[in-house]
Amino acid sequence: MPPVLGEIAGWEFLLVIAVAALLFGSSKIPKLARSLGQASKEFRKGLDESTDTESGDPELDADKSSNKG
């Protein structure tokens, strides 16, 4: 049975790392990883903020409650 797209074996992961090193250079990879981590953190933070029911602003909260019904 062929591996599913999300399953990456150890040697395949090393191949991806080697190709990335060739494309970006070994000095750029830590910067790239750091920026991806920060982007992921900001994205999760934005999701958490958007799921909050109260915005902290009384005017906005009053507008939301008046629009509901």
C-alpha positions as CSV (number, residue, x, y, z in Angstrom):
1,M,0.0,0.0,0.0
2,P,1.6,3.4,-1.0
3,P,2.1,5.9,1.8
4,V,-0.5,8.6,2.3
5,L,0.5,12.1,1.3
6,G,0.8,13.3,4.9
7,E,3.2,10.4,5.9
8,I,6.8,11.3,5.3
9,A,9.5,8.7,6.0
10,G,12.8,9.6,7.6
11,W,14.8,9.5,4.3
12,E,12.2,11.6,2.6
13,F,12.4,14.2,5.3
14,L,16.2,14.4,4.9
15,L,15.7,14.8,1.1
16,V,13.4,17.7,1.7
17,I,15.9,19.3,4.1
18,A,18.7,18.8,1.6
19,V,16.7,20.4,-1.3
20,A,15.8,23.3,1.0
21,A,19.4,23.8,1.9
22,L,20.4,23.9,-1.8
23,L,17.6,26.3,-2.7
24,F,17.9,28.7,0.2
25,G,21.4,28.2,1.6
26,S,22.2,26.9,5.0
27,S,22.3,30.3,6.6
28,K,18.8,31.2,5.5
29,I,17.1,28.1,6.8
30,P,17.1,29.1,10.5
31,K,15.7,32.5,9.5
32,L,13.0,30.9,7.4
33,A,12.1,28.5,10.2
34,R,11.9,31.3,12.7
35,S,9.6,33.4,10.4
36,L,7.4,30.4,9.8
37,G,7.1,29.8,13.5
38,Q,6.2,33.5,14.1
39,A,3.6,33.4,11.4
40,S,2.1,30.3,12.8
41,K,2.0,31.8,16.3
42,E,0.3,35.0,14.9
43,F,-2.2,33.0,13.0
44,R,-3.2,31.0,16.0
45,K,-3.4,34.2,18.1
46,G,-5.7,35.7,15.4
47,L,-7.9,32.6,15.5
48,D,-8.2,32.8,19.3
49,E,-9.1,36.5,19.1
50,S,-11.7,36.0,16.5
51,T,-13.4,33.2,18.5
52,D,-13.7,35.4,21.6
53,T,-17.3,36.5,22.0
54,E,-16.5,39.8,23.8
55,S,-14.3,42.3,22.1
56,G,-13.6,44.4,25.2
57,D,-15.2,47.4,23.5
58,P,-18.6,48.2,25.1
59,E,-19.9,49.9,21.9
60,L,-19.0,46.9,19.7
61,D,-20.5,44.5,22.2
62,A,-23.7,46.5,22.3
63,D,-23.9,46.6,18.5
64,K,-23.5,42.8,18.3
65,S,-26.3,42.2,20.8
66,S,-28.6,44.6,19.0
67,N,-28.0,43.0,15.7
68,K,-28.9,39.5,17.0
69,G,-32.5,40.0,17.2
